[in-house]
Amino acid sequence: MLARRFGYAVSPAPAAIVTPSVLGQLDKAARMNRVLSIIFSVCGAAGSVAMILTLGDELSLSGLVGGVLAGWVVLLVVWLFARSQERVRGPYGEGLSGPEAQRLRRVLTEQPWQVWPCRVELVRDFVNPAALVHVFLLDPDQNVAGVMKTRLQRGTWNSITDGYGVLWFAGDLRFGGALAHPADPADPTVSYADAVPQRSASASPGDSVLVEELQRQAIGWTFGQL
C-alpha cells in the first residue's frame, strides 16, 4: 500500500469499523431507492389493469387478449424506466448504480482509510448539489500518485482552500474506491471514486509550502482520536 510506504496514516481496521456511520449512509440511500422502485411497480400494475379494462370492455376474446398484451407492454415500459432510474442516491447527491453501491460497501468493509494530501480540480460545475472533480493524490515528492474522479458537495468544495486539502481514501489506486472529507472524523461523508488514467488528467503546478503542511497532517493523523 503506497500510503503506508509514504508514511501517511492508515487506519488500523477497515473503514466501516473505524467509522461505522458510513454504512448507515448507504443503507439510508438504498431504502429510498427501494421505495421508489415499489412506487414505480405499483404505478405499472395499475396502468396494466386500467389498460386491460379499457380494451377488454367488449368481453371478446380478441379484446381481452389485446388488453392483456397492452397491459404487459405498459408494465414492461414502466419496469424498464424504473431500471434506468435505479440509482442509489449517494451521500453527495450523486447517483450510484446498484453495482457501484455494492462495490462501495465492499470497499468500506474490507479496506482501511488512507490519509492523503491532495489537490482538487473542478471538472464540471454544479448542476445539482454536487460538482464533478478530479482528486490528485500526492506523494511526498509532490508527484501525483493517483487520480480519482468523484463528486463533492458545494460546502466540501468550498472548504478545500485553493483546491488543496487532506482527504481519506479507501480502496486501490488502480481501480478506485471511496473518498471522504474528514471535516467530521467520526461521521465522514463518503463518495464513490473512479480511478482515472493519469495521462487523461494532469494536476496544475501547486503551492509546495502548502502541500508540505498537508503532508505533515497526513503523516501525523491519529485514528485513535475518533
Residue, then its C-alpha position, 0 to 999 in steps of 0.5 A: m500500500l503506497a500510503r503506508r510506504f509514504g508514511y501517511a496514516v492508515s487506519p488500523a481496521p477497515a473503514a466501516i469499523v473505524t467509522p461505522s456511520v458510513l454504512g448507515q449512509l448507504d443503507k439510508a440511500a438504498r431504502m429510498n431507492r427501494v421505495l421508489s422502485i415499489i412506487f414505480s411497480v405499483c404505478g405499472a400494475a395499475g396502468s396494466v389493469a386500467m389498460i386491460l379494462t379499457l380494451g377488454d370492455e367488449l368481453s371478446l376474446s380478441g379484446l381481452v387478449g389485446g388488453v392483456l398484451a397492452g397491459w404487459v407492454v405498459l408494465l414492461v415500459v414502466w419496469l424498464f424506466a424504473r431500471s434506468q432510474e435505479r440509482v442509489r442516491g449517494p451521500y453527495g447527491e450523486g447517483l450510484s448504480g446498484p453495482e457501484a453501491q455494492r462495490l462501495r460497501r465492499v470497499l468500506t468493509e474490507q479496506p482501511w482509510q488512507v490519509w492523503p494530501c491532495r489537490v482538487e480540480l473542478v471538472r464540471d460545475f454544479v448542476n445539482p448539489a454536487a460538482l464533478v472533480h478530479v482528486f490528485l493524490l500526492d506523494p511526498d515528492q509532490n508527484v501525483a500518485g493517483v487520480m480519482k474522479t468523484r463528486l463533492q458537495r458545494g460546502t466540501w468544495n468550498s472548504i478545500t482552500d485553493g483546491y488543496g486539502v487532506l482527504w481519506f481514501a479507501g480502496d486501490l489506486r488502480f481501480g478506485g474506491a471511496l473518498a471522504h472529507p474528514a471535516d467530521p472524523a467520526d461521521p465522514t461523508v463518503s463518495y464513490a471514486d473512479a480511478v482515472p488514467q493519469r495521462s487523461a488528467s494532469a494536476s496544475p503546478g501547486d503551492s509546495v509550502l502548502v502541500e508540505e503542511l498537508q503532508r505533515q497532517a497526513i503523516g501525523w493523523t491519529f485514528g485513535q482520536l475518533 
